[in-house]
Amino acid sequence: MRFSSADVVCRVACHLGQVHTADEAMRAWLPLVSELQPVSATFEAAHPDGLRQGYLADLLVVSPLPEDAVTGGGSTRSRLLAAVDALAARLGLDLADFEADEDGTGGTWNAKDETEASPYGAYLVLALTGADPLNPEGEEKTYEDTGEDLP
């Protein structure tokens, strides 16, 4: 997926550990998904042998840089913060905990423990200007190995 250099692309990882059915998880996340209108969303049950219980969601949210950011107003870091501020507020996160990278084009918010997660269970937000934070080259990944050697 390709994005404009005027887009801030955010990956939002959510975890609801206290829900027992997919229906409960979807009802809990529906208001957030309806408002954020992610370009991509995946929902799944946590693996029974994994560290988490309940349900997980990964949302790919794209928002434009504020208009003055596109025309060059403010520092690169301040433009990024302005763009993720509304997302942080909607998720119930403290923007002060967002850590921008050195050049100010990306950053992360990472909950230290479950009590810091947002009401929607957001525990990780990755942001990058103009590209998917998990795939900054924007190309499809292909894996030729079968994975048979994995435990």
N, C-alpha and C positions, 0 to 999 in steps of 0.2 A: 504494500500500500504506500502510495506516495503522498507527501504532505507539502504544503507551502511553507516557505521560510517565515511567513507571517502567522503560522499556527503554533500553538503550544499543545503538545501531545502528551497526555498523562495516562499512565497505567495505574489503575487503582485495584489493589488486592484487598478483598474483604473476607472475613471469616465469622460465621455465626455458629458458635459451638454449642449453644443451648437449645437449638431447634432439633427436632427429631424427624421431620419429614421435609421432602422437597417442597411441598405445598406451603408449609410454614416459612421456609426460607424465601421462596418467591414472593409471598405476601409481604414479608419484611423488607425486601429489596425493591419492590415495585415502585414505591414513591420516588426513590432515589434514581432508579433507571428511567422512569418517566420524565423526571426533571433534567437529568444530565444528558439524556439521549445519546448514549455511547455509540460509536460507529461499529463497535464489536463488543460482544459480551459472552463470556462462558460461565456456566454454573455447573458445579459438580459436587457430589458427596465426597467428603474427606475419605481417604483410603483407610480402611479399618485397622491396618497395621502402622499407620503413620502417627505423627506427633499431634495432629489435630483431629478433633471430632466434629460432627455436624456437617456444615456445607460451606463451600468456597465459591467465590465469584472473582472474575477478572474482567474489569471494564476498561475499554480503550476510549478515552474521552478527548475530543479535540475542541479547542476553543481558540478564537482569534486573539492575537495580541491586541491590547487596547490601541485605539486609533493613533494616539500620540506616540505609541511605541513603534508603530509601523513607519511613521515619518521621522523617527530618530530622537524623540524626546526622552530624556532620562538615560541612566546607565543601563547596560545590558541586564545586569542583575535586578535593578528596580523594575524593568519592563517584565521580566519573568515573574517576579513576585506579584506584580499587579495582575498578571494573567491567572496565576494560581490562587490568588486570594479568595475569589468567589468559590472556587472548588473546595478549598480548605474550610471555609465557613459552612458550606453546605454539608460537608462530611463531619462537621463538628471537631475539626482539628485546630490546633494552635499554630498559626502561620509562623510564629517565632521559632518553632522547632523544625521548620523547613531548612535544609542545608543545601545551598546553591553550590555548584561546582566553581572552579577557579575562574573560568571565563564568563560565568553567569548565564549560560545558555541552557542549563539543565540543573537538576537537583533531586533530592529525595526527602521524604518524610517517613520515618520508620518508628513505629511504636516499640518502646523498650520492653513492654510486657502487656498482657491482656487488658490491664486496667487503663492503659493509655489509648486503646483502640477507640474509634468513634462509635456512636450509637448504631451505625450500620455495619460495624465490625471492620472498618477500614484500618488496616494495620501497616500498609505500605503504599506509598504513592511515589512513582517515578515520573519525572517530567523532563521533557527535552523540547527545545525549539526546533521545529521543522522536521522532526523524525520520530519514529517510534522508539522509545527508550530501550526496548528489548531487541530492536532490530534497526539500529541507526543507519545502516547501509540501504535499507529499504528494499532489499532483494529477498525473494523467497529462499528459504533454507531447504536444501535437499540433503538427505542423509542416505548414503548408499549402504552403510553397514547395517547388518540385520540385528545387531544388538545381542547376539547369542552369547557373547562373552560376559554380559552383565549378570551380577548375582540376582 
